[in-house]
């Protein structure tokens, strides 16, 4: 087969396009965390509502920071171990650095969360949005930032996606309850938990 200069140029462009497509992040090619039914199943199945006082829990995290207890993040026990036993999903929401501003490309994930919470089998439940941060910087600043981010996610779900405010609470745990305590600076520690915490009133 004869390869003309024009044919070689076209093949070269095709190869370049394929390489560029393969270099895209996986999240751009496939939805994260499984399908819609998978997200619903992760939040279903609450057997007993936890004895959970969000305001007291927030104060407990702050008191621990002020007492300078467990200064090494890897040695800190979870500040709210009861959350670990609840039906939950973990989602990646991107924020501007050191800010509580949701990046535009994360609104799609927030839309998926809203669709999940609106599923008929979950309409009778209320949920807790739990914000986290990586273990860098000042612990108190991280606690405040995670609370602001959890509050913003709640506001977006209520105001943009019309989820009832009565069904959503928000708490920031900063680096006091790392999602991956073995790797305190890993990106997973900035992800957001949505946990089922009881029956909606």
Contact map, one row per residue, 1 for C-alpha under 8 A:
111000000000000000000000000000000000000000000000000000000000000000000000000000000000000000000000000000000000000000000000000000000000000000000000000000000000000000000000000000000000000000000000000000000
111100000000000000000000000000000000000000000000000000000000000000000000000000000000000000000000000000000000000000000000000000000000000000000000000000000000000000000000000000000000000000000000000000000
111110110000000000000000000000000000000000000000000000000000000000000000000000000000000000000000000000000000000000000000000000000000000000000000000000000000000000000000000000000000000000000000000000000
011111110000000000000000000000000000000000000000000000000000000000000000000000000000000000000000000000000000000000000000000000000000000000000000000000000000000000000000000000000000000000000000000000000
001111111000000000000000000000000000000000000000000000000000000000000000000000000000000000000000000000000000000000000000000000000000000000000000000000000000000000000000000000000000000000000000000000000
000111111100000000000000000000000000000000000000000000000000000000000000000000000000000000000000000000000000000000000000000000000000000000000000000000000000000000000000000000000000000000000000000000000
001111111110000000000000000000000000000000000000000000000000000000000000000000000000000000000000000000000000000000000000000000000000000000000000000000000000000000000000000000000000000000000000000000000
001111111111000000000000000000000000000000000000000000000000000000000000000000000000000000000000000000000000000000000000000000000000000000000000000000000000000000000000000000000000000000000000000000000
000011111111100000000000000000000000000000000000000000000000000000000000000000000000000000000000000000000000000000000000000000000000000000000000000000000000000000000000000000000000000000000000000000000
000001111111110000000000000000000000000000000000000000000000000000000000000000000000000000000000000000000000000000000000000000000000000000000000000000000000000000000000000000000000000000000000000000000
000000111111111000000000000000000000000000000000000000000000000000000000000000000000000000000000000000000000000000000000000000000000000000000000000000000000000000000000000000000000000000000000000000000
000000011111111100000000000000000000000000000000000000000000000000000000000000000000000000000000000000000000000000000000000000000000000000000000000000000000000000000000000000000000000000000000000000000
000000001111111110000000000000000000000000000000000000000000000000000000000000000000000000000000000000000000000000000000000000000000000000000000000000000000000000000000000000000000000000000000000000000
000000000111111111000000000000000000000000000000000000000000000000000000000000000000000000000000000000000000000000000000000000000000000000000000000000000000000000000000000000000000000000000000000000000
000000000011111111100000000000000000000000000000000000000000000000000000000000000000000000000000000000000000000000000000000000000000000000000000000000000000000000000000000000000000000000000000000000000
000000000001111111110000000000000000000000000000000000000000000000000000000000000000000000000000000000000000000000000000000000000000000000000000000000000000000000000000000000000000000000000000000000000
000000000000111111111000000000000000000000000000000000000000000000000000000000000000000000000000000000000000000000000000000000000000000000000000000000000000000000000000000000000000000000000000000000000
000000000000011111111100000000000000000000000000000000000000000000000000000000000000000000000000000000000000000000000000000000000000000000000000000000000000000000000000000000000000000000000000000000000
000000000000001111111110000000000000000000000000000000000000000000000000000000000000000000000000000000000000000000000000000000000000000000000000000000000000000000000000000000000000000000000000000000000
000000000000000111111111000000000000000000000000000000000000000000000000000000000000000000000000000000000000000000000000000000000000000000000000000000000000000000000000000000000000000000000000000000000
000000000000000011111111000000000000000000000000000000000000000000000000000000000000000000000000000000000000000000000000000000000000000000000000000000000000000000000000000000000000000000000000000000000
000000000000000001111111000000000000000000000000000000000000000000000000000000000000000000000000000000000000000000000000000000000000000000000000000000000000000000000000000000000000000000000000000000000
000000000000000000111111100000000000000000000000000000000000000000000000000000000000000000000000000000000000000000000000000000000000000000000000000000000000000000000000000000000000000000000000000000000
000000000000000000011111110110000000000000000000000000000000000000000000000000000000000000000000000000000000000000000000000000000000000000000000000000000000000000000000000000000000000000000000000000000
000000000000000000000011111110000000000000000000000000000000000000000000000000000000000000000000000000000000000000000000000000000000000000000000000000000000000000000000000000000000000000000000000000000
000000000000000000000001111111000000000000000000000000000000000000000000000000000000000000000000000000000000000000000000000000000000000000000000000000000000000000000000000000000000000000000000000000000
000000000000000000000000111111110000000000000000000000000000000000000000000000000000000000000000000000000000000000000000000000000000000000000000000000000000000000000000000000000000000000000000000000000
000000000000000000000001111111100000000000000000000000000000000000000000000000000000000000000000000000000000000000000000000000000000000000000000000000000000000000000000000000000000000000000000000000000
000000000000000000000001111111100000000000000000000000000000000000000000000000000000000000000000000000000000000000000000000000000000000000000000000000000000000000000000000000000000000000000000000000000
000000000000000000000000011111110000000000000000000000000000000000000000000000000000000000000000000000000000000000000000000000000000000000000000000000000000000000000000000000000000000000000000000000000
000000000000000000000000001111111110000000000000000000000000000000000000000000000000000000000000000000000000000000000000000000000000000000000000000000000000000000000000000000000000000000000000000000000
000000000000000000000000001001111100000000000000000000000000000000000000000000000000000000000000000000000000000000000000000000000000000000000000000000000000000000000000000000000000000000000000000000000
000000000000000000000000000000111110011000000000000000000000000000000000000000000000000000100000000000000000000000000000000000000000000000000000000000000000000000000000000000000000000000000000000000000
000000000000000000000000000000111111011000000000000000000000000000000000000000000000000000000000000000000000000000000000000000000000000000000000000000000000000000000000000000000000000000000000000000000
000000000000000000000000000000101111111000000000000000000000000000000000000000000000000000000000000000000000000000000000000000000000000000000000000000000000000000000000000000000000000000000000000000000
000000000000000000000000000000000111111100000000000000000000000000000000000000000000000000000000000000000000000100010000000000000000000000000000000000000000000000000000000000000000000000000000000000000
000000000000000000000000000000000011111110000000000000000000000000000000000000000000000000000000000000000000000000000000000000000000000000000000000000000000000000000000000000000000000000000000000000000
000000000000000000000000000000001111111111000000000000000000000000000000000000000000000000000000000000000000000000000000000000000000000000000000000000000000000000000000000000000000000000000000000000000
000000000000000000000000000000001111111111100000000000000000000000000000000000000000000010000000000000000000000000010000000000000000000000000000000000000000000000000000000000000000000000000000000000000
000000000000000000000000000000000001111111110000000000000000000000000000000000000000000000000000000000000000000000011010010000000000000000000000000000000000000000000000000000000000000000000000000000000
000000000000000000000000000000000000111111111000000000000000000000000000000000000000000000000000000000000000000000000000000000000000000000000000000000000000000000000000000000000000000000000000000000000
000000000000000000000000000000000000011111110000000000000000000000000000000000000000001110000000000000000000000000000000000000000000000000000000000000000000000000000000000000000000000000000000000000000
000000000000000000000000000000000000001111111100000000000000000000000000000000000000001110000000000000000000000000000000010000000000000000000000000000000000000000000000000000000000000000000000001100000
000000000000000000000000000000000000000111111100000000000000000000000000000000000000001000000000000000000000000000000000110000000000000000000000000000000000000000000000000000000000000000000000000100000
000000000000000000000000000000000000000010111110000000000000000000000000000000000000001000000000000000000000000000000000000000000000000000000000000000000000000000000000000000000000000000000000000000000
000000000000000000000000000000000000000000111111100000000000000000000000000000000000011000000000000000000000000000000000000000000000000000000000000000000000000000000000000000000000000000000000000111000
000000000000000000000000000000000000000000001111100000000000000000000000000000000000000000000000000000000000000000000000000000000000000000000000000000000000000000000000000000000000000000000000000000000
000000000000000000000000000000000000000000000111110000000000000000000000000000000000000000000000000000000000000000000000000000000000000000000000000000000000000000000000000000000000000000000000000001000
000000000000000000000000000000000000000000000111111000000000000000000000000000000000000000000000000000000000000000000000000000000000000000000000000000000000000000000000000000000000000000000000000011100
000000000000000000000000000000000000000000000001111100000000000000000000000000000100000000000000000000000000000000000000000000000000000000000000000000000000000000000000000000000000000000000000000011000
000000000000000000000000000000000000000000000000111110000000000000000000000000000000000000000000000000000000000000000000000000000000000000000000000000000000000000000000000000000000000000000000000000000
000000000000000000000000000000000000000000000000011111001000000000000000000000000000000000000000000000000000000000000000000000000000000000000000000000000000000000000000000000000000000000000000000000000
000000000000000000000000000000000000000000000000001111111000000000000000000000000000000000000000000000000000000000000000000000000000000000000000000000000000000000000000000000000000000000000000000000000
000000000000000000000000000000000000000000000000000111111100000000000000000000000000000000000000000000000000000000000000000000000000000000000000000000000000000000000000011000000000000000000000000000000
000000000000000000000000000000000000000000000000000011111110000000000000000000000000000000000000000000000000000000000000000000000000000000000000000000000000000000000000000000000000000000000000000000000
000000000000000000000000000000000000000000000000000011111111000000000000000000000000000000000000000000000000000000000000000000000000000000000000000000000000000000000000000000000000000000000000000000000
000000000000000000000000000000000000000000000000000111111111100000000000000000110000000000000000000000000000000000000000000000000000000000000000000000000000000000000000000000000000000000000000000000000
000000000000000000000000000000000000000000000000000001111111110000000000000000000000000000000000000000000000000000000000000000000000000000000000000000000000000000000000001110000000000000000000000000000
000000000000000000000000000000000000000000000000000000111111111000000000000000000000000000000000000000000000000000000000000000000000000000000000000000000000000000000000000000000000000000000000000000000
000000000000000000000000000000000000000000000000000000011111111100000000000000100000000000000000000000000000000000000000000000000000000000000000000000000000000000000000000000000000000000000000000000000
000000000000000000000000000000000000000000000000000000001111111110000000000000100000000000000000000000000000000000000000000000000000000000000010000000000000000000000000000010010000000000000000000000000
000000000000000000000000000000000000000000000000000000000111111111000000000000000000000000000000000000000000000000000000000000000000000000010010000000000000000000000000000000000000000000000000000000000
000000000000000000000000000000000000000000000000000000000011111111100000000000000000000000000000000000000000000000000000000000000000000000000000000000000000000000000000000000000000000000000000000000000
000000000000000000000000000000000000000000000000000000000001111111111000000000000000000000000000000000000000000000000000000000000000000000000000000000000000000000000000000000000000000000000000000000000
000000000000000000000000000000000000000000000000000000000000111111111000000000000000000000000000000000000000000000000000000000000000000000110000000000000000000000000000000000000000000000000000000000000
000000000000000000000000000000000000000000000000000000000000011111111000000000000000000000000000000000000000000000000000000000000000000000000000000000000000000000000000000000000000000000000000000000000
000000000000000000000000000000000000000000000000000000000000001111111000000000000000000000000000000000000000000000000000000000000000000000000000000000000000000000000000000000000000000000000000000000000
000000000000000000000000000000000000000000000000000000000000000111111110000000000000000000000000000000000000000000000000000000000000000000000000000000000000000000000000000000000000000000000000000000000
000000000000000000000000000000000000000000000000000000000000000111111110000000000000000000000000000000000000000000000000000000000000000000000000000000000000000000000000000000000000000000000000000000000
000000000000000000000000000000000000000000000000000000000000000000011111101100000000000000000000000000000000000000000000000000000000000000000000000000000000000000000000000000000000000000000000000000000
000000000000000000000000000000000000000000000000000000000000000000011111101100000000000000000000000000000000000000000000000000000000000000000000000000000000000000000000000000000000000000000000000000000
000000000000000000000000000000000000000000000000000000000000000000000111111100000000000000000000000000000000000000000000000000000000000000000000000000000000000000000000000000000000000000000000000000000
000000000000000000000000000000000000000000000000000000000000000000000111111100000000000000000000000000000000000000000000000000000000001000000000000000000000000000000000000000110000100100000000000000000
000000000000000000000000000000000000000000000000000000000000000000000001111100000000000000000000000000000000000000000000000000000000000000000000000000000000000000000000000000000000111100000000000000000
000000000000000000000000000000000000000000000000000000000000000000000111111110000000000000000000000000000000000000000000000000000000000000000000000000000000000000000000000000000000000000000000000000000
000000000000000000000000000000000000000000000000000000000000000000000111111111000000000000000000000000000000000000000000000000000000000000000000000000000000000000000000000000011000000000000000000000000
000000000000000000000000000000000000000000000000000000000000000000000000001111100000000000000000000000000000000000000000000000000000000000000000000000000000000000000000000000001000000000000000000000000
000000000000000000000000000000000000000000000000000000000000000000000000000111111000000000000000000000000000000000000000000000000000000000000000000000000000000000000000000000011100000000000000000000000
000000000000000000000000000000000000000000000000000000001001100000000000000011111000000000000000000000000000000000000000000000000000000000000000000000000000000000000000000000011000000000000000000000000
000000000000000000000000000000000000000000000000000000001000000000000000000001111111000000000000000000000000000000000000000000000000000000000000000000000000000000000000000000001000000000000000000000000
000000000000000000000000000000000000000000000000000000000000000000000000000001111111100000000000000000000000000000000000000000000000000000000000000000000000000000000000000000000000000000000000000000000
000000000000000000000000000000000000000000000000010000000000000000000000000000011111110000000000000000000000000000000000000000000000000000000000000000000000000000000000000000000000000000000000000000000
000000000000000000000000000000000000000000000000000000000000000000000000000000011111110000000000000000000000000000000000000000000000000000000000000000000000000000000000000000000000000000000000001000000
000000000000000000000000000000000000000000000000000000000000000000000000000000011111110000000000000000000000000000000000000000000000000000000000000000000000000000000000000000000000000000000000000000000
000000000000000000000000000000000000000000000000000000000000000000000000000000001111111000000000000000000000000000000000000000000000000000000000000000000000000000000000000000000000000000000000000000000
000000000000000000000000000000000000000000000100000000000000000000000000000000000111111100000000000000000000000000000000000000000000000000000000000000000000000000000000000000000000000000000000001110000
000000000000000000000000000000000000000001111100000000000000000000000000000000000000111110000000000000000000000000000000000000000000000000000000000000000000000000000000000000000000000000000000001100000
000000000000000000000000000000000000000001100000000000000000000000000000000000000000011111000000000000000000000000000000000000000000000000000000000000000000000000000000000000000000000000000000111100000
000000000000000000000000000000000000001001100000000000000000000000000000000000000000001111100000000000000000000000000000000000000000000000000000000000000000000000000000000000000000000000000000111000000
000000000000000000000000000000000000000000000000000000000000000000000000000000000000000111110000000000000000000000000000000000000000000000000000000000000000000000000000000000000000000000000011110000000
000000000000000000000000000000001000000000000000000000000000000000000000000000000000000011111000000000000000100000000000000000000000000000000000000000000000000000000000000000000000000000000011110000000
000000000000000000000000000000000000000000000000000000000000000000000000000000000000000001111100000000000100100000000000000000000000000000000000000000000000000000000000000000000000000000010111000000000
000000000000000000000000000000000000000000000000000000000000000000000000000000000000000000111110000001100100110000000000000000000000000000000000000000000000000000000000000000000000000000000011000000000
000000000000000000000000000000000000000000000000000000000000000000000000000000000000000000011111000001101100000000000000000000000000000000000000000000000000000000000000000000000000000000000000000000000
000000000000000000000000000000000000000000000000000000000000000000000000000000000000000000001111111111100000000000000000000000000000000000000000000000000000000000000000000000000000000000000000000000000
000000000000000000000000000000000000000000000000000000000000000000000000000000000000000000000111111111100000000000000000000000000000000000000000000000000000000000000000000000000000000000000000000000000
000000000000000000000000000000000000000000000000000000000000000000000000000000000000000000000011111000000000000000000000000000000000000000000000000000000000000000000000000000000000000000000000000000000
000000000000000000000000000000000000000000000000000000000000000000000000000000000000000000000011111100000000000000000000000000000000000000000000100000000000000000000000000000000000000000000000000000000
000000000000000000000000000000000000000000000000000000000000000000000000000000000000000000000011111110000000000000000000000000000000000000000000100010000000000000000000000000000000000000000000000000000
000000000000000000000000000000000000000000000000000000000000000000000000000000000000000000000011011111000000000000000000000000000000000000000000100110010000000000000000000000000000000000000000000000000
000000000000000000000000000000000000000000000000000000000000000000000000000000000000000000000011001111100000000000000000000000000000000000000000000010010000000000000000000000000000000000000000000000000
000000000000000000000000000000000000000000000000000000000000000000000000000000000000000000001111000111110110000000000000000000000000000000000000000000011000000000000000000000000000000000000000000000000
000000000000000000000000000000000000000000000000000000000000000000000000000000000000000000001111000011111110000000000000000000000000000000000000000000000000000000000000000000000000000000000000000000000
000000000000000000000000000000000000000000000000000000000000000000000000000000000000000000000000000001111110000000000000000000000000000000000000000000000000000000000000000000000000000000000000000000000
000000000000000000000000000000000000000000000000000000000000000000000000000000000000000000000100000000111111000000000000000000000000000000000000000000000000000000000000000000000000000000000000000000000
000000000000000000000000000000000000000000000000000000000000000000000000000000000000000000011100000001111111110000000000000000000000000000000000000000000000000000000000000000000000000000000000000000000
000000000000000000000000000000000000000000000000000000000000000000000000000000000000000000000000000001111111111000000000000000000000000000000000000000000000000000000000000000000000000000000000000000000
000000000000000000000000000000000000000000000000000000000000000000000000000000000000000000000000000000001111111100000000000000000000000000000000000000000000000000000000000000000000000000000000000000000
000000000000000000000000000000000000000000000000000000000000000000000000000000000000000000111000000000000111111110000000000000000000000000000000000000000000000000000000000000000000000000000000000000000
000000000000000000000000000000000000000000000000000000000000000000000000000000000000000000001000000000000111111111000000000000000000000000000000000000001001100000000000000000000000000000000000000000000
000000000000000000000000000000000000000000000000000000000000000000000000000000000000000000000000000000000011111111100000000000000000000000000000000000000000100010000000000000000000000000000000000000000
000000000000000000000000000000000001000000000000000000000000000000000000000000000000000000000000000000000001111111110000000000000000000000000000000000000000000000000000000000000000000000000000000000000
000000000000000000000000000000000000000000000000000000000000000000000000000000000000000000000000000000000000111111111000000000000000000000000000000000000000000000000000000000000000000000000000000000000
000000000000000000000000000000000000000000000000000000000000000000000000000000000000000000000000000000000000011111111100000000000000000000000000000000000000100010100000000000000000000000000000000000000
000000000000000000000000000000000000000000000000000000000000000000000000000000000000000000000000000000000000001111111110000000000000000000000000000000000000000000000000000000000000000000000000000000000
000000000000000000000000000000000001001100000000000000000000000000000000000000000000000000000000000000000000000111111110010000000000000000000000000000000000000000000000000000000000000000000000000000000
000000000000000000000000000000000000000100000000000000000000000000000000000000000000000000000000000000000000000011111110011000000000000000000000000000000000000000100000000000000000000000000000000000000
000000000000000000000000000000000000000000000000000000000000000000000000000000000000000000000000000000000000000001111111011000000000000000000000000000000000000000100000000000000000000000000000000000000
000000000000000000000000000000000000000100000000000000000000000000000000000000000000000000000000000000000000000000111111111000000000000000000000000000000000000000000000000000000000000000000000000000000
000000000000000000000000000000000000000000000000000000000000000000000000000000000000000000000000000000000000000000000111111000000000000000000000000000000000000000000000000000000000000000000000000000000
000000000000000000000000000000000000000000010000000000000000000000000000000000000000000000000000000000000000000000000011111100000000000000000000000000000000000000000000000000000000000000000000000000000
000000000000000000000000000000000000000100110000000000000000000000000000000000000000000000000000000000000000000000011111111110000000000000000000000000000000000000000000000000000000000000000000000000000
000000000000000000000000000000000000000000000000000000000000000000000000000000000000000000000000000000000000000000001111111110000000000000000000000000000000000000000000000000000000000000000000000000010
000000000000000000000000000000000000000000000000000000000000000000000000000000000000000000000000000000000000000000000000111111000000000000000000000000000000000000000000000000000000000000000000000000110
000000000000000000000000000000000000000000000000000000000000000000000000000000000000000000000000000000000000000000000000011111100000000000000000000000000000000000000010000000000000000000000000000111110
000000000000000000000000000000000000000000000000000000000000000000000000000000000000000000000000000000000000000000000000000111110000000000000000000000000000000000000111000000000000000000000000000111110
000000000000000000000000000000000000000000000000000000000000000000000000000000000000000000000000000000000000000000000000000011111000000000000000000000000000000000000011100000000000000000000000011111000
000000000000000000000000000000000000000000000000000000000000000000000000000000000000000000000000000000000000000000000000000001111100000000000000000000000000000000000001111000000000000000000000111110000
000000000000000000000000000000000000000000000000000000000000000000000000000000000000000000000000000000000000000000000000000000111110000000000000000001001100000000000001111000000000000000000001111000000
000000000000000000000000000000000000000000000000000000000000000000000000000000000000000000000000000000000000000000000000000000011111000000000000000001000000000000000000011110000000000000000001111000000
000000000000000000000000000000000000000000000000000000000000000000000000000000000000000000000000000000000000000000000000000000001111100000000000011011000000000000000000011111000000000000000111100000000
000000000000000000000000000000000000000000000000000000000000000000000000000000000000000000000000000000000000000000000000000000000111110000000110010000000000000000000000000111101100000000001111000000000
000000000000000000000000000000000000000000000000000000000000000000000000000000000000000000000000000000000000000000000000000000000011111000000110110000000000000000000000000011100100000000001110000000000
000000000000000000000000000000000000000000000000000000000000000000000000000000000000000000000000000000000000000000000000000000000001111100000100000000000000000000000000000001100100000111101100000000000
000000000000000000000000000000000000000000000000000000000000000000000000100000000000000000000000000000000000000000000000000000000000111110100000000000000000000000000000000000100000000110000000000000000
000000000000000000000000000000000000000000000000000000000000000000000000000000000000000000000000000000000000000000000000000000000000011111100000000000000000000000000000000000000000000010000000000000000
000000000000000000000000000000000000000000000000000000000000000000000000000000000000000000000000000000000000000000000000000000000000001111101100000000000000000000000000000000000000000000000000000000000
000000000000000000000000000000000000000000000000000000000000000000000000000000000000000000000000000000000000000000000000000000000000000111111100000000000000000000000000000000000000000000000000000000000
000000000000000000000000000000000000000000000000000000000000000010000000000000000000000000000000000000000000000000000000000000000000001111111110000000000000000000000000000001100000000000000000000000000
000000000000000000000000000000000000000000000000000000000000010010000000000000000000000000000000000000000000000000000000000000000000000001111111000000000000000000000000000001000000000000000000000000000
000000000000000000000000000000000000000000000000000000000000000000000000000000000000000000000000000000000000000000000000000000000000000011111111100000000000000000000000000000000000000000000000000000000
000000000000000000000000000000000000000000000000000000000000000000000000000000000000000000000000000000000000000000000000000000000001110011111111110000000000000000000000000001100000000000000000000000000
000000000000000000000000000000000000000000000000000000000000110000000000000000000000000000000000000000000000000000000000000000000001100000111111111000000000000000000000000111110000000000000000000000000
000000000000000000000000000000000000000000000000000000000000000000000000000000000000000000000000000000000000000000000000000000000000000000011111111100000000000000000000000101000000000000000000000000000
000000000000000000000000000000000000000000000000000000000000000000000000000000000000000000000000011100000000000000000000000000000000100000001111111110000000000000000000000101000000000000000000000000000
000000000000000000000000000000000000000000000000000000000000000000000000000000000000000000000000000000000000000000000000000000000011100000000111111111000000000000000000001111000000000000000000000000000
000000000000000000000000000000000000000000000000000000000000000000000000000000000000000000000000000000000000000000000000000000000010000000000011111111100000000000000000011111000000000000000000000000000
000000000000000000000000000000000000000000000000000000000000000000000000000000000000000000000000000100000000000000000000000000000000000000000001111111110000000000000000000100000000000000000000000000000
000000000000000000000000000000000000000000000000000000000000000000000000000000000000000000000000001110000000000000000000000000000010000000000000111111111000000000000000000100000000000000000000000000000
000000000000000000000000000000000000000000000000000000000000000000000000000000000000000000000000000000000000000000000000000000001110000000000000011111111100000000000000011100000000000000000001000000000
000000000000000000000000000000000000000000000000000000000000000000000000000000000000000000000000000000000000000000000000000000000000000000000000001111111110000000000000011000000000000000000000000000000
000000000000000000000000000000000000000000000000000000000000000000000000000000000000000000000000000111000000000000000000000000000000000000000000000111111111000000000000000000000000000000000000000000000
000000000000000000000000000000000000000000000000000000000000000000000000000000000000000000000000000001000000010000000000000000001000000000000000000011111111100000000000000000000000000000000000000000000
000000000000000000000000000000000000000000000000000000000000000000000000000000000000000000000000000000000000000000000000000000001000000000000000000001111111110000001001110000000000000000000000000000000
000000000000000000000000000000000000000000000000000000000000000000000000000000000000000000000000000000000000000000000000000000000000000000000000000000111111111100000000000000000000000000000000000000000
000000000000000000000000000000000000000000000000000000000000000000000000000000000000000000000000000000000000010000000000000000000000000000000000000000011111111110000000000000000000000000000000000000000
000000000000000000000000000000000000000000000000000000000000000000000000000000000000000000000000000000000000011001000000000000000000000000000000000000001111111111100000000000000000000000000000000000000
000000000000000000000000000000000000000000000000000000000000000000000000000000000000000000000000000000000000000000000000000000000000000000000000000000000111111111111000000000000000000000000000000000000
000000000000000000000000000000000000000000000000000000000000000000000000000000000000000000000000000000000000000000000000000000000000000000000000000000000011111111100000000000000000000000000000000000000
000000000000000000000000000000000000000000000000000000000000000000000000000000000000000000000000000000000000000000000000000000000000000000000000000000000011111111000000000000000000000000000000000000000
000000000000000000000000000000000000000000000000000000000000000000000000000000000000000000000000000000000000001001000000000000000000000000000000000000000001111111100000000000000000000000000000000000000
000000000000000000000000000000000000000000000000000000000000000000000000000000000000000000000000000000000000000000000000000000000000000000000000000000000000111111110000000000000000000000000000000000000
000000000000000000000000000000000000000000000000000000000000000000000000000000000000000000000000000000000000000001001100000000000000000000000000000000000000111011111010000000000000000000000000000000000
000000000000000000000000000000000000000000000000000000000000000000000000000000000000000000000000000000000000000000000000000000000000000000000000000000000000010001111111000000000000000000000000000000000
000000000000000000000000000000000000000000000000000000000000000000000000000000000000000000000000000000000000000000000000000000000000000000000000000000000100010000111111100000000000000000000000000000000
000000000000000000000000000000000000000000000000000000000000000000000000000000000000000000000000000000000000000000000000000001000000000000000000000000000000000000011111100000000000000000000000000000011
000000000000000000000000000000000000000000000000000000000000000000000000000000000000000000000000000000000000000000000000000011100000000000000000000000000000000000111111100000000000000000000000000000010
000000000000000000000000000000000000000000000000000000000000000000000000000000000000000000000000000000000000000000000000000001111000000000000000000000000100000000011111110000000000000000000000000000000
000000000000000000000000000000000000000000000000000000000000000000000000000000000000000000000000000000000000000000000000000000111000000000000000000000000100000000001111111000000000000000000000000000000
000000000000000000000000000000000000000000000000000001000000000000000000000000000000000000000000000000000000000000000000000000011110000000000000001001100100000000000001111100000000000000000000000000000
000000000000000000000000000000000000000000000000000001000100000000000000000000000000000000000000000000000000000000000000000000011110000000000000011001100000000000000000111110000000000000000000000000000
000000000000000000000000000000000000000000000000000000000100000000000000000000000000000000000000000000000000000000000000000000000111000000000011111111000000000000000000011111000000000000000000000000000
000000000000000000000000000000000000000000000000000000000100100000000000000000000000000000000000000000000000000000000000000000000111100000000010011000000000000000000000001111111000000000000000000000000
000000000000000000000000000000000000000000000000000000000000000000000000000000000000000000000000000000000000000000000000000000000011110000110111111000000000000000000000000111111100000000000000000000000
000000000000000000000000000000000000000000000000000000000000000000000000100000000000000000000000000000000000000000000000000000000001111000100110000000000000000000000000000011111100000000001000000000000
000000000000000000000000000000000000000000000000000000000000100000000000100101100000000000000000000000000000000000000000000000000000000000000010000000000000000000000000000011111100000000000000000000000
000000000000000000000000000000000000000000000000000000000000000000000000000111110000000000000000000000000000000000000000000000000001000000000000000000000000000000000000000011111110100000000000000000000
000000000000000000000000000000000000000000000000000000000000000000000000000001000000000000000000000000000000000000000000000000000001110000000000000000000000000000000000000001111111100100001000000000000
000000000000000000000000000000000000000000000000000000000000000000000000000000000000000000000000000000000000000000000000000000000000000000000000000000000000000000000000000000001111100000011000000000000
000000000000000000000000000000000000000000000000000000000000000000000000000000000000000000000000000000000000000000000000000000000000000000000000000000000000000000000000000000000111111101011000000000000
000000000000000000000000000000000000000000000000000000000000000000000000110000000000000000000000000000000000000000000000000000000000000000000000000000000000000000000000000000001111111100000000000000000
000000000000000000000000000000000000000000000000000000000000000000000000010000000000000000000000000000000000000000000000000000000000000000000000000000000000000000000000000000000001111100000000000000000
000000000000000000000000000000000000000000000000000000000000000000000000010000000000000000000000000000000000000000000000000000000000000000000000000000000000000000000000000000000001111111000000000000000
000000000000000000000000000000000000000000000000000000000000000000000000110000000000000000000000000000000000000000000000000000000000011000000000000000000000000000000000000000000101111111001000000000000
000000000000000000000000000000000000000000000000000000000000000000000000000000000000000000000000000000000000000000000000000000000000011100000000000000000000000000000000000000000000001111101000000000000
000000000000000000000000000000000000000000000000000000000000000000000000000000000000000000000000000000000000000000000000000000000000010000000000000000000000000000000000000000000001001111111000000000000
000000000000000000000000000000000000000000000000000000000000000000000000000000000000000000000000000000000000000000000000000000000000010000000000000000000000000000000000000000000000000011111110000000000
000000000000000000000000000000000000000000000000000000000000000000000000000000000000000000010000000000000000000000000000000000000000000000000000000000000000000000000000000000000011000001111110000000000
000000000000000000000000000000000000000000000000000000000000000000000000000000000000000000000000000000000000000000000000000000000001110000000000000000000000000000000000000000100111000111111110000000000
000000000000000000000000000000000000000000000000000000000000000000000000000000000000000000010000000000000000000000000000000000000011110000000000000000000000000000000000000000000000000000111111000000000
000000000000000000000000000000000000000000000000000000000000000000000000000000000000000001111000000000000000000000000000000000000011100000000000000000000000000000000000000000000000000000111111100000000
000000000000000000000000000000000000000000000000000000000000000000000000000000000000000001111000000000000000000000000000000000001111000000000000000001000000000000000000000000000000000000000111110000000
000000000000000000000000000000000000000000000000000000000000000000000000000000000000000111100000000000000000000000000000000000011110000000000000000000000000000000000000000000000000000000000011111000000
000000000000000000000000000000000000000000000000000000000000000000000000000000000000000111100000000000000000000000000000000000111100000000000000000000000000000000000000000000000000000000000001111100000
000000000000000000000000000000000000000000100000000000000000000000000000000000000010011110000000000000000000000000000000000000111100000000000000000000000000000000000000000000000000000000000000111110000
000000000000000000000000000000000000000000110100000000000000000000000000000000000000011100000000000000000000000000000000000011110000000000000000000000000000000000000000000000000000000000000000011111000
000000000000000000000000000000000000000000000100110000000000000000000000000000000000010000000000000000000000000000000000000011110000000000000000000000000000000000000000000000000000000000000000001111100
000000000000000000000000000000000000000000000101110000000000000000000000000000000000000000000000000000000000000000000000000011100000000000000000000000000000000000000000000000000000000000000000000111110
000000000000000000000000000000000000000000000000100000000000000000000000000000000000000000000000000000000000000000000000000111000000000000000000000000000000000000000000000000000000000000000000000011111
000000000000000000000000000000000000000000000000000000000000000000000000000000000000000000000000000000000000000000000000001111000000000000000000000000000000000000000110000000000000000000000000000001111
000000000000000000000000000000000000000000000000000000000000000000000000000000000000000000000000000000000000000000000000000000000000000000000000000000000000000000000100000000000000000000000000000000111
